[in-house]
Amino acid sequence: KATSEGQDLTAIFNGFNYSISYTKDGNYSASMTFMGTTDTEKGTWEFYDNDTKMISTDDAGLKDTMAITMLKNTEMHLKSLDGKDELQLEAK
């Protein structure tokens, strides 16, 4: 599920095939396929602020910091620091 400024944007992503994989060694890889075109991204991630936030840094050096609002073995909910955007990720 994806929301921005309180609006549910999940339906916008229905045509996308998006996957992201986080490894215990602090790396991640992501891919998104839409209309036959696939984009990939790799980078690193780390917890900080007593494991309440996560910083992701892609291979180009761009950083994204999100608050972790829920973390389970098969599910993670993230919220932008300004509170406008939320992601609910589930394992498949």
C-alpha positions as CSV (number, residue, x, y, z in Angstrom):
1,K,0.0,0.0,0.0
2,A,1.2,3.5,-0.8
3,T,-0.2,6.8,0.5
4,S,0.8,10.4,0.0
5,E,-0.6,13.3,2.0
6,G,-3.4,10.9,3.2
7,Q,-4.5,9.8,-0.2
8,D,-4.3,6.1,-1.1
9,L,-2.2,5.7,-4.2
10,T,-2.0,2.0,-4.3
11,A,-4.1,1.6,-7.4
12,I,-1.5,3.7,-9.4
13,F,1.0,0.9,-8.8
14,N,-1.3,-1.9,-10.0
15,G,0.5,-2.0,-13.4
16,F,3.9,-2.1,-11.8
17,N,5.8,-5.1,-10.6
18,Y,8.0,-3.8,-7.8
19,S,10.3,-5.8,-5.6
20,I,12.9,-4.9,-3.1
21,S,15.2,-7.2,-1.1
22,Y,17.1,-6.2,2.0
23,T,20.0,-8.4,3.2
24,K,21.3,-8.7,6.7
25,D,24.7,-7.4,5.5
26,G,23.3,-3.9,4.8
27,N,22.7,-4.2,1.1
28,Y,19.5,-3.9,-0.9
29,S,18.4,-4.4,-4.5
30,A,15.2,-3.2,-6.1
31,S,13.6,-3.7,-9.5
32,M,10.5,-2.2,-11.0
33,T,8.9,-3.4,-14.3
34,F,6.3,-1.4,-16.1
35,M,5.1,-2.0,-19.7
36,G,8.0,-4.3,-20.4
37,T,10.7,-2.0,-19.2
38,T,12.7,-2.9,-16.0
39,D,14.7,-0.5,-13.9
40,T,17.0,-1.7,-11.2
41,E,18.7,-0.1,-8.2
42,K,21.2,-1.3,-5.7
43,G,22.6,0.3,-2.6
44,T,23.0,0.0,1.1
45,W,20.7,0.5,4.1
46,E,21.2,0.9,7.8
47,F,19.1,1.4,10.9
48,Y,19.7,4.5,13.1
49,D,18.1,6.5,15.9
50,N,17.6,3.4,18.1
51,D,16.4,1.4,15.1
52,T,13.4,3.7,14.6
53,K,14.6,5.0,11.2
54,M,16.2,3.6,8.1
55,I,18.6,5.3,5.7
56,S,18.9,3.9,2.2
57,T,21.7,5.0,0.0
58,D,21.7,4.0,-3.7
59,D,24.8,3.4,-5.7
60,A,24.7,7.0,-7.0
61,G,24.9,8.2,-3.4
62,L,21.4,9.5,-3.1
63,K,20.0,9.0,0.4
64,D,16.5,8.5,1.6
65,T,15.5,8.4,5.3
66,M,12.3,6.9,6.4
67,A,10.7,6.4,9.9
68,I,9.9,2.7,10.6
69,T,6.3,2.6,11.9
70,M,6.1,-1.2,12.0
71,L,8.6,-4.0,11.5
72,K,7.9,-7.7,11.5
73,N,9.6,-10.7,9.9
74,T,7.4,-10.4,6.8
75,E,6.2,-6.8,6.8
76,M,7.6,-3.3,7.1
77,H,5.8,0.0,7.2
78,L,7.8,3.2,6.5
79,K,6.8,6.9,6.7
80,S,8.6,9.9,5.2
81,L,10.1,12.1,7.9
82,D,7.7,14.9,6.8
83,G,4.8,12.5,7.4
84,K,3.4,12.9,3.9
85,D,4.3,9.5,2.4
86,E,3.8,6.0,3.7
87,L,4.7,2.6,2.3
88,Q,3.5,-0.8,3.5
89,L,5.8,-3.5,2.3
90,E,4.9,-7.2,2.6
91,A,6.9,-10.3,1.8
92,K,5.8,-12.5,-1.0
